[in-house]
Amino acid sequence: MSTRCPHGLVLLLALCTPLGCTKKPSRLETASKQIEADNANELQQAQAALPQLPSGSAPPEGVPAQLWTDLHWLPTDVAGINGTGPGHEPFIAHWFFGLPTGQDPDCKALQEGLSRGYGIEWSQPPQSFVLFGSGTLEQVEGCAKAATSALRGSAHVDKDTLFVRTDMGNAELRFATQGEQLVLVIDDGRLGRVADAQANRLRGDENLMALLTKVDPARATWSATTNDMTQVPVGVPSLGYTLHNDGPNTKLELRFAFESSAEAERALAATPALFEKMEAMLGKPVERDLRRDAETVTLIVDPAVMLAMPPEKLAELNQTLEALAAERAGGPDPVQPPAPAEAAP
């Protein structure tokens, strides 16, 4: 018997190769692919048309160069800036990409392309965020759709804005570019339109600029803010503070700046009483390092002290602080020496 394949069988096998036997796409599939291609093209055009952040001058002496390059355009009513060092994701990115939807391919691509980010603090919450990376608007929209689908919502990019709609609320995220990088601005409007950003505007906030010369962006966590965190607990107003931390299970380093050495000394003298109240609530001592250097008071403490405090104890501490503030508002500052009595006429 011949072992050669009949010509008819050869022809049949040829017709049944992947090319020959591929199912012809339906009109719906063809239309869907065309819509996807058109949308991708529109997003590419939108990204090319995004406003560029203005170029700034050379950084002021002592201010980290990358931070200045990225944020010199911020308005002067910003209260503070915080960030994370190399190898540490910005807090909001760490939270978002840790969600189940963070495993979406577009979300993973954005995460891998994220280079740095900052939290922008105000006198009142919430914070704003500015993130820099090599992502694309197409990836942003795909990731946002994956995230909102779990919340029965929707997301789409239109020009320089990502519109997010969910049962929990709505949001608008703005985009710009810095060179070849995509810049994402998460904000409630206080930063203003990115297209209206002005170069070197942050120089006008001398107090914040002075604090920024004290931050080290190489640390795992860093922050500089002009918000006064000492008036209520110790009765002495401060110009703000810097914060540093080197990662999990490490101590928190806070440096409070005061108007004068005398004010710093007053704050230093009043702080032990605050910790005595905390220790009484916790039922155990709180290890700390407290010292003064000219107009600065440094406090080094284990953040686990506050994290381990039960909610009812935190509420009690807040009530204590509010009572102290009310006491000071209604009478002389207990830390200040009493005013000399007037001489009798």
C-alpha positions in Angstrom: 0.0 0.0 0.0 1.3 3.5 -0.8 2.3 5.6 2.2 2.0 8.9 0.3 -0.8 11.2 1.3 -3.4 11.6 -1.4 -3.4 15.0 -3.0 -6.9 15.7 -1.6 -5.8 15.1 1.9 -2.8 17.4 1.5 -5.2 20.1 0.2 -7.5 19.6 3.2 -4.6 19.8 5.6 -3.4 23.0 3.9 -6.8 24.5 4.2 -7.0 23.6 7.9 -3.8 25.4 8.9 -4.4 28.2 11.5 -4.6 30.7 8.6 -7.0 28.6 6.7 -9.3 27.7 9.6 -9.4 31.0 11.4 -12.9 32.1 12.1 -13.8 35.3 10.3 -14.4 38.1 12.9 -17.9 39.3 13.3 -18.9 42.8 12.5 -19.3 43.5 16.3 -15.7 42.3 16.9 -14.4 44.3 14.0 -16.2 47.4 15.3 -15.0 46.9 18.8 -11.4 46.6 17.7 -11.8 49.8 15.6 -13.2 51.7 18.6 -10.3 50.5 20.8 -7.8 51.6 18.1 -9.5 55.0 17.7 -9.6 55.5 21.5 -5.9 54.6 21.8 -5.1 57.1 19.1 -7.1 59.8 20.8 -5.3 59.2 24.1 -1.9 59.4 22.4 -2.9 62.7 20.9 -4.2 63.9 24.2 -1.0 63.0 25.9 1.0 64.9 23.3 -1.1 67.9 23.9 -0.8 67.9 27.7 0.5 71.1 29.4 4.2 71.1 30.3 5.1 72.0 33.8 7.2 75.2 33.8 10.9 75.0 34.1 12.3 76.5 37.3 15.5 78.3 38.3 18.4 76.6 40.0 17.3 75.3 43.4 17.7 77.7 46.4 20.7 76.8 48.6 20.0 73.8 50.7 16.8 72.7 49.0 17.0 69.2 47.4 17.4 69.6 43.6 14.9 67.0 42.5 12.3 68.3 44.8 12.7 71.8 43.6 12.7 70.8 39.9 9.4 68.9 40.5 7.5 71.3 42.8 8.8 74.9 42.4 5.5 75.8 40.8 3.4 75.1 43.9 1.4 78.0 45.3 2.6 79.8 48.4 -0.4 78.7 50.5 0.8 75.1 50.6 1.5 74.1 54.2 3.9 71.3 53.6 5.4 68.6 51.4 6.1 64.9 52.2 7.6 62.1 50.3 9.4 58.7 50.4 13.0 57.8 49.6 14.4 55.6 46.8 13.0 52.2 46.8 9.8 53.3 48.7 6.5 53.9 46.9 4.6 57.0 47.7 2.0 56.3 50.3 -1.1 56.7 48.0 0.5 54.5 45.3 1.4 51.8 47.8 -2.2 51.8 49.0 -3.8 51.8 45.5 -1.5 49.2 43.9 -2.0 47.0 46.9 -5.7 46.6 46.1 -6.8 43.5 44.2 -7.4 45.6 41.1 -3.7 46.6 41.3 -2.9 43.3 39.6 -4.5 44.6 36.3 -1.9 44.7 33.5 -2.3 48.5 33.0 -2.1 49.1 36.8 1.1 46.9 37.0 2.6 48.9 34.1 1.9 52.2 35.9 3.3 50.9 39.1 6.5 49.8 37.4 6.9 53.1 35.6 6.3 55.2 38.8 9.5 57.1 39.6 8.5 59.4 42.5 5.6 61.2 44.2 4.8 63.8 46.8 2.1 64.5 49.3 1.1 68.2 49.3 -0.2 69.4 52.7 -2.6 72.2 53.5 -3.7 73.9 56.7 -6.7 71.7 56.5 -7.0 68.1 55.1 -7.1 66.4 52.7 -3.7 66.3 51.1 -3.1 66.7 47.4 -0.7 64.4 45.5 1.7 64.9 42.6 3.1 61.7 41.0 5.8 61.3 38.2 6.3 58.3 36.0 6.7 56.9 32.5 3.1 55.7 32.1 0.6 56.6 29.4 -2.9 58.0 29.4 -4.0 54.7 27.8 -2.6 52.8 30.8 -4.2 55.2 33.3 -7.6 54.9 31.7 -7.3 51.1 31.6 -6.2 50.9 35.2 -8.9 53.3 36.3 -11.6 51.2 34.5 -10.4 48.1 36.2 -10.5 49.8 39.6 -14.0 51.4 39.1 -15.6 48.2 37.7 -15.4 46.7 41.2 -17.4 49.7 42.5 -20.0 49.6 39.7 -18.5 52.8 38.3 -16.8 54.2 35.2 -13.7 56.1 34.2 -12.5 57.9 31.1 -9.9 60.4 30.1 -10.9 63.5 28.3 -8.0 65.8 27.3 -6.0 66.5 30.5 -8.5 65.0 33.0 -9.4 61.5 34.2 -13.1 61.5 35.2 -14.0 58.8 37.8 -17.6 58.1 38.7 -18.6 55.5 41.4 -21.4 54.9 44.0 -19.0 56.2 46.6 -18.4 59.5 44.9 -16.8 61.3 41.9 -13.3 62.5 41.3 -11.3 64.3 38.7 -7.5 63.8 38.3 -5.4 66.1 36.2 -2.4 65.4 34.0 0.7 67.3 32.8 4.1 66.4 31.5 7.6 67.1 32.6 9.9 66.4 29.7 9.0 62.8 28.7 7.4 62.0 32.0 3.7 61.9 32.8 2.6 63.9 35.8 -0.6 63.0 37.7 -2.1 65.6 40.0 -4.7 64.3 42.6 -6.3 67.5 44.0 -9.5 69.0 45.1 -8.9 72.3 43.2 -6.6 74.1 45.7 -3.5 73.6 43.5 -5.3 75.3 40.6 -5.0 74.4 36.9 -1.6 72.9 36.0 -1.7 74.9 32.8 -1.6 78.1 34.9 1.3 77.0 37.1 4.0 79.7 37.5 7.7 79.0 37.8 9.5 79.4 41.1 6.2 80.4 42.9 7.2 78.3 46.0 10.0 80.8 46.8 7.4 83.1 48.2 6.9 80.8 51.2 10.1 81.6 53.1 9.1 79.6 56.2 8.5 76.4 54.2 11.6 77.0 52.1 13.7 77.1 55.3 12.2 73.8 56.5 12.8 72.2 53.1 16.6 72.8 53.6 16.4 70.4 56.6 14.8 67.4 54.8 16.7 64.4 53.5 14.8 62.8 50.5 17.1 59.8 50.8 15.4 58.7 54.1 12.5 56.2 53.8 9.9 58.8 54.9 10.4 62.6 55.1 8.2 65.6 55.6 8.4 69.4 56.1 5.3 71.4 57.1 4.5 74.8 58.5 1.5 73.5 60.4 1.8 74.3 64.1 1.8 71.1 66.1 3.1 72.4 69.4 0.7 75.3 70.4 -2.0 72.9 71.7 0.1 70.2 73.4 2.8 72.3 75.0 1.4 75.9 74.8 4.2 77.3 72.6 3.6 78.1 68.9 6.1 76.8 66.4 7.1 77.7 62.8 6.6 74.1 61.7 8.6 70.9 61.8 10.4 68.3 59.8 9.9 64.5 60.1 12.1 61.6 59.1 11.8 57.8 59.5 14.0 55.0 58.2 11.3 52.4 57.6 9.3 49.9 59.6 10.3 49.3 63.2 12.5 52.4 63.3 12.1 55.5 65.4 10.4 58.7 64.3 12.6 61.9 64.3 10.7 65.2 64.6 12.5 68.6 64.6 10.3 71.5 65.7 11.4 75.0 64.6 10.6 78.0 66.9 10.9 81.8 66.6 13.6 82.0 69.1 15.9 80.0 71.5 13.8 81.2 74.4 10.6 79.8 72.8 12.3 76.5 72.0 13.4 76.3 75.7 9.9 76.9 76.9 8.6 74.1 74.6 11.3 71.8 75.8 10.4 72.4 79.5 6.7 71.8 78.9 7.1 68.6 76.9 7.8 66.1 79.7 4.4 66.9 81.3 2.7 65.9 78.1 4.5 62.5 78.0 3.6 62.0 81.7 -0.1 62.2 80.7 0.5 59.7 77.8 2.4 57.3 80.1 -0.5 57.5 82.7 -2.9 56.5 79.9 -0.8 53.7 78.6 0.3 52.4 82.0 3.9 52.2 80.9 6.9 54.5 80.2 7.4 56.0 76.7 11.0 55.9 75.7 12.1 59.1 74.0 15.0 61.4 73.3 14.3 65.1 73.7 16.8 67.9 73.2 17.2 71.5 72.1 19.7 73.1 69.7 19.2 76.9 69.4 15.7 77.5 67.9 15.1 73.8 67.3 13.7 71.0 69.6 14.3 67.5 68.5 12.1 64.6 69.6 12.9 61.0 68.7 10.2 58.5 69.7 8.9 55.1 68.7 5.8 55.6 66.5 4.5 52.2 67.7 3.6 54.0 71.0 0.7 55.8 69.2 -0.1 52.9 66.9 -0.5 50.6 69.8 -2.8 53.0 71.7 -6.4 51.7 71.9 -9.0 54.0 70.2 -10.5 54.9 73.6 -7.1 56.0 74.8 -6.5 58.1 71.7 -9.9 59.7 72.3 -8.9 60.4 75.9 -5.6 61.9 74.8 -7.4 64.2 72.3 -9.8 65.3 75.1 -6.8 66.1 77.3 -5.2 68.2 74.6 -8.5 70.0 73.9 -8.8 70.7 77.6 -5.3 72.1 77.7 -6.0 74.3 74.7 -9.2 75.6 76.2 -7.4 76.3 79.5 -4.8 78.3 77.7 -7.3 80.2 75.7 -9.2 81.2 78.8 -6.3 82.3 80.9 -2.5 82.9 81.0 -0.3 80.4 79.4 0.8 78.0 82.3 4.2 77.7 80.8 4.9 81.4 80.8 6.0 83.1 84.0 3.3 85.4 85.5 3.3 89.0 84.6 4.9 91.3 87.3 2.3 93.1 89.5 1.9 96.7 88.9 3.3 99.0 91.5 0.8 100.8 93.7 0.3 104.5 92.9 
